[in-house]
Amino acid sequence: MVLQYKLKSETKWKDYPGKNKLKYSVNKYDFRLLNEKKTKILADKGTYDKVMKRFRQIEFFKHRK
């Protein structure tokens, strides 16, 4: 899965480098989650917490027996 981000005022999405490499607080950004090939949106535009919650749900069910 690929996590992408953009400033709320921008239009172009970028791959997420990590929390410590962002210029501003995560509150000033929009996030989204894509599949590995970047063809399908798994979690649409939202806050960091909302998108990471969806990421954890997907990971949990992927590794469930």
mmCIF file of the C-alpha atoms, coordinates in Angstrom:
data_MODEL
# 
_entry.id   MODEL 
# 
loop_
_atom_site.group_PDB 
_atom_site.id 
_atom_site.type_symbol 
_atom_site.label_atom_id 
_atom_site.label_alt_id 
_atom_site.label_comp_id 
_atom_site.label_asym_id 
_atom_site.label_entity_id 
_atom_site.label_seq_id 
_atom_site.pdbx_PDB_ins_code 
_atom_site.Cartn_x 
_atom_site.Cartn_y 
_atom_site.Cartn_z 
_atom_site.occupancy 
_atom_site.B_iso_or_equiv 
_atom_site.pdbx_formal_charge 
_atom_site.auth_seq_id 
_atom_site.auth_comp_id 
_atom_site.auth_asym_id 
_atom_site.auth_atom_id 
_atom_site.pdbx_PDB_model_num 
ATOM 1  C CA . MET A 1 1  ? 0.000   0.000   0.000  1.00 0.00 ? 1  MET A CA 1 
ATOM 2  C CA . VAL A 1 2  ? 1.104   3.532   -0.737 1.00 0.00 ? 2  VAL A CA 1 
ATOM 3  C CA . LEU A 1 3  ? 0.348   6.471   1.535  1.00 0.00 ? 3  LEU A CA 1 
ATOM 4  C CA . GLN A 1 4  ? 0.217   9.821   -0.241 1.00 0.00 ? 4  GLN A CA 1 
ATOM 5  C CA . TYR A 1 5  ? -0.141  13.366  1.076  1.00 0.00 ? 5  TYR A CA 1 
ATOM 6  C CA . LYS A 1 6  ? -0.636  16.939  -0.099 1.00 0.00 ? 6  LYS A CA 1 
ATOM 7  C CA . LEU A 1 7  ? -1.104  20.323  1.507  1.00 0.00 ? 7  LEU A CA 1 
ATOM 8  C CA . LYS A 1 8  ? -4.805  21.178  1.708  1.00 0.00 ? 8  LYS A CA 1 
ATOM 9  C CA . SER A 1 9  ? -4.230  24.097  -0.700 1.00 0.00 ? 9  SER A CA 1 
ATOM 10 C CA . GLU A 1 10 ? -2.302  22.053  -3.307 1.00 0.00 ? 10 GLU A CA 1 
ATOM 11 C CA . THR A 1 11 ? -3.596  19.706  -6.008 1.00 0.00 ? 11 THR A CA 1 
ATOM 12 C CA . LYS A 1 12 ? -0.691  17.321  -6.642 1.00 0.00 ? 12 LYS A CA 1 
ATOM 13 C CA . TRP A 1 13 ? -0.309  14.194  -4.460 1.00 0.00 ? 13 TRP A CA 1 
ATOM 14 C CA . LYS A 1 14 ? 3.162   13.075  -3.296 1.00 0.00 ? 14 LYS A CA 1 
ATOM 15 C CA . ASP A 1 15 ? 4.341   9.831   -1.701 1.00 0.00 ? 15 ASP A CA 1 
ATOM 16 C CA . TYR A 1 16 ? 4.562   10.137  2.073  1.00 0.00 ? 16 TYR A CA 1 
ATOM 17 C CA . PRO A 1 17 ? 8.189   10.376  3.301  1.00 0.00 ? 17 PRO A CA 1 
ATOM 18 C CA . GLY A 1 18 ? 7.458   10.045  7.038  1.00 0.00 ? 18 GLY A CA 1 
ATOM 19 C CA . LYS A 1 19 ? 6.138   12.274  9.793  1.00 0.00 ? 19 LYS A CA 1 
ATOM 20 C CA . ASN A 1 20 ? 9.521   13.736  10.718 1.00 0.00 ? 20 ASN A CA 1 
ATOM 21 C CA . LYS A 1 21 ? 10.235  14.918  7.133  1.00 0.00 ? 21 LYS A CA 1 
ATOM 22 C CA . LEU A 1 22 ? 7.094   17.045  6.762  1.00 0.00 ? 22 LEU A CA 1 
ATOM 23 C CA . LYS A 1 23 ? 7.450   20.843  6.910  1.00 0.00 ? 23 LYS A CA 1 
ATOM 24 C CA . TYR A 1 24 ? 4.233   21.396  8.855  1.00 0.00 ? 24 TYR A CA 1 
ATOM 25 C CA . SER A 1 25 ? 2.009   19.500  11.271 1.00 0.00 ? 25 SER A CA 1 
ATOM 26 C CA . VAL A 1 26 ? 0.012   16.560  9.851  1.00 0.00 ? 26 VAL A CA 1 
ATOM 27 C CA . ASN A 1 27 ? -3.145  18.632  10.494 1.00 0.00 ? 27 ASN A CA 1 
ATOM 28 C CA . LYS A 1 28 ? -2.285  20.863  7.515  1.00 0.00 ? 28 LYS A CA 1 
ATOM 29 C CA . TYR A 1 29 ? -2.195  17.939  5.053  1.00 0.00 ? 29 TYR A CA 1 
ATOM 30 C CA . ASP A 1 30 ? -4.677  15.628  3.350  1.00 0.00 ? 30 ASP A CA 1 
ATOM 31 C CA . PHE A 1 31 ? -3.804  11.936  3.101  1.00 0.00 ? 31 PHE A CA 1 
ATOM 32 C CA . ARG A 1 32 ? -4.983  9.002   1.000  1.00 0.00 ? 32 ARG A CA 1 
ATOM 33 C CA . LEU A 1 33 ? -4.152  5.325   0.711  1.00 0.00 ? 33 LEU A CA 1 
ATOM 34 C CA . LEU A 1 34 ? -3.618  3.539   -2.622 1.00 0.00 ? 34 LEU A CA 1 
ATOM 35 C CA . ASN A 1 35 ? -2.860  -0.039  -3.580 1.00 0.00 ? 35 ASN A CA 1 
ATOM 36 C CA . GLU A 1 36 ? 0.730   -0.947  -4.541 1.00 0.00 ? 36 GLU A CA 1 
ATOM 37 C CA . LYS A 1 37 ? 0.211   -0.286  -8.290 1.00 0.00 ? 37 LYS A CA 1 
ATOM 38 C CA . LYS A 1 38 ? -1.523  3.034   -7.529 1.00 0.00 ? 38 LYS A CA 1 
ATOM 39 C CA . THR A 1 39 ? -4.603  2.005   -9.517 1.00 0.00 ? 39 THR A CA 1 
ATOM 40 C CA . LYS A 1 40 ? -7.174  1.785   -6.723 1.00 0.00 ? 40 LYS A CA 1 
ATOM 41 C CA . ILE A 1 41 ? -7.938  4.180   -3.857 1.00 0.00 ? 41 ILE A CA 1 
ATOM 42 C CA . LEU A 1 42 ? -8.255  2.199   -0.614 1.00 0.00 ? 42 LEU A CA 1 
ATOM 43 C CA . ALA A 1 43 ? -8.935  5.206   1.637  1.00 0.00 ? 43 ALA A CA 1 
ATOM 44 C CA . ASP A 1 44 ? -10.072 8.469   0.091  1.00 0.00 ? 44 ASP A CA 1 
ATOM 45 C CA . LYS A 1 45 ? -8.852  11.937  1.094  1.00 0.00 ? 45 LYS A CA 1 
ATOM 46 C CA . GLY A 1 46 ? -8.961  12.411  4.846  1.00 0.00 ? 46 GLY A CA 1 
ATOM 47 C CA . THR A 1 47 ? -7.016  13.183  7.986  1.00 0.00 ? 47 THR A CA 1 
ATOM 48 C CA . TYR A 1 48 ? -3.881  11.275  8.965  1.00 0.00 ? 48 TYR A CA 1 
ATOM 49 C CA . ASP A 1 49 ? -5.670  9.470   11.803 1.00 0.00 ? 49 ASP A CA 1 
ATOM 50 C CA . LYS A 1 50 ? -8.607  8.418   9.640  1.00 0.00 ? 50 LYS A CA 1 
ATOM 51 C CA . VAL A 1 51 ? -6.401  7.070   6.835  1.00 0.00 ? 51 VAL A CA 1 
ATOM 52 C CA . MET A 1 52 ? -4.059  5.265   9.238  1.00 0.00 ? 52 MET A CA 1 
ATOM 53 C CA . LYS A 1 53 ? -7.054  3.653   10.955 1.00 0.00 ? 53 LYS A CA 1 
ATOM 54 C CA . ARG A 1 54 ? -8.125  2.226   7.569  1.00 0.00 ? 54 ARG A CA 1 
ATOM 55 C CA . PHE A 1 55 ? -4.515  1.115   6.891  1.00 0.00 ? 55 PHE A CA 1 
ATOM 56 C CA . ARG A 1 56 ? -4.452  -0.822  10.175 1.00 0.00 ? 56 ARG A CA 1 
ATOM 57 C CA . GLN A 1 57 ? -7.805  -2.450  9.389  1.00 0.00 ? 57 GLN A CA 1 
ATOM 58 C CA . ILE A 1 58 ? -6.547  -3.671  6.017  1.00 0.00 ? 58 ILE A CA 1 
ATOM 59 C CA . GLU A 1 59 ? -3.306  -4.994  7.526  1.00 0.00 ? 59 GLU A CA 1 
ATOM 60 C CA . PHE A 1 60 ? -5.196  -6.805  10.280 1.00 0.00 ? 60 PHE A CA 1 
ATOM 61 C CA . PHE A 1 61 ? -7.490  -8.639  7.868  1.00 0.00 ? 61 PHE A CA 1 
ATOM 62 C CA . LYS A 1 62 ? -4.670  -9.358  5.426  1.00 0.00 ? 62 LYS A CA 1 
ATOM 63 C CA . HIS A 1 63 ? -2.699  -11.262 8.078  1.00 0.00 ? 63 HIS A CA 1 
ATOM 64 C CA . ARG A 1 64 ? -5.673  -12.963 9.730  1.00 0.00 ? 64 ARG A CA 1 
ATOM 65 C CA . LYS A 1 65 ? -5.799  -16.754 9.463  1.00 0.00 ? 65 LYS A CA 1 
# 
